[in-house]
Amino acid sequence: MSEPVYDDGRAERLIELLRALAARIRELENDQDLLRAGPELIRLMGDARSELFHYEVRHTYDTPEVAENRRIVEQAQQQMDNLDFGDSEEDAEWRDE
């Protein structure tokens, strides 16, 4: 079983998490409040960091179908690169012009 791709619902929750962190920081009245809220902010930032990591990993994750399609294309490109079209004298003359 493969890992799921990061879906739209989870992306929306990540956006809400980041906005909540930003809103909480804005709510803190002054520098002292900001510093006193350190443990809370560390927790919120940790949650956001963890979820951002999952987003980056899963957002770039290929489904099995995409991975298979990518493999087929790469294999076809390699086969094209390995083809020997042979150089006839006509081809050599054309390239020299």
C-alpha positions in Angstrom: 0.0 0.0 0.0 1.4 3.4 -0.9 1.3 6.6 1.1 -1.5 9.0 0.2 -0.9 12.2 -1.7 -1.4 15.3 0.3 -5.1 16.1 -0.3 -6.8 19.4 -0.6 -8.5 19.0 2.8 -5.2 18.5 4.6 -3.7 21.4 2.7 -6.5 23.6 3.9 -5.9 22.5 7.5 -2.2 23.4 7.1 -3.1 26.9 5.9 -5.4 27.3 8.9 -2.6 26.2 11.2 -0.2 28.7 9.7 -2.8 31.5 9.9 -3.6 30.6 13.5 0.1 30.8 14.4 0.4 34.2 12.7 -2.8 35.4 14.4 -1.6 34.3 17.8 1.7 36.2 17.3 -0.2 39.3 16.3 -2.5 39.0 19.4 0.4 39.3 21.8 0.4 43.0 22.9 4.1 43.7 23.5 7.5 42.2 23.5 7.2 40.8 27.0 3.9 39.0 26.1 5.6 37.6 23.0 8.6 36.3 25.1 6.3 34.8 27.8 4.3 33.0 25.2 7.5 31.2 24.1 6.5 27.7 25.1 3.1 28.0 23.4 4.7 29.5 20.3 7.3 26.7 20.2 4.5 24.1 20.3 2.5 25.9 17.5 5.6 26.3 15.4 6.5 22.7 15.9 3.1 21.6 14.8 3.3 23.9 11.7 6.9 22.7 11.0 5.9 19.0 11.1 2.9 19.5 8.9 4.9 21.6 6.4 7.4 18.8 6.2 4.6 16.3 5.5 3.2 18.7 2.9 6.6 19.0 1.1 7.2 15.3 1.1 3.7 14.2 0.0 3.1 17.1 -2.3 6.1 15.9 -4.4 5.2 12.2 -4.0 4.4 10.3 -7.2 1.5 8.0 -7.2 2.2 4.5 -8.5 0.6 5.4 -11.8 2.7 8.6 -12.2 5.8 6.7 -11.3 5.0 4.0 -13.9 4.3 6.7 -16.6 7.6 8.4 -15.7 9.5 5.1 -16.0 7.9 4.4 -19.5 8.9 7.9 -20.7 12.4 7.6 -19.4 12.8 4.1 -21.0 11.6 5.4 -24.3 14.0 8.3 -24.1 16.9 5.9 -23.4 15.9 3.8 -26.4 15.8 6.8 -28.6 19.2 7.9 -27.4 20.6 4.4 -28.1 19.3 4.2 -31.7 21.9 4.1 -34.4 20.5 5.9 -37.4 23.8 5.3 -39.3 25.5 8.1 -41.1 25.1 8.0 -44.8 27.2 10.2 -47.1 24.0 12.2 -47.9 23.4 12.9 -44.2 27.1 13.9 -43.7 26.9 16.4 -46.6 23.6 17.9 -45.3 25.1 18.4 -41.8 28.2 20.1 -43.2 26.2 22.8 -45.0 
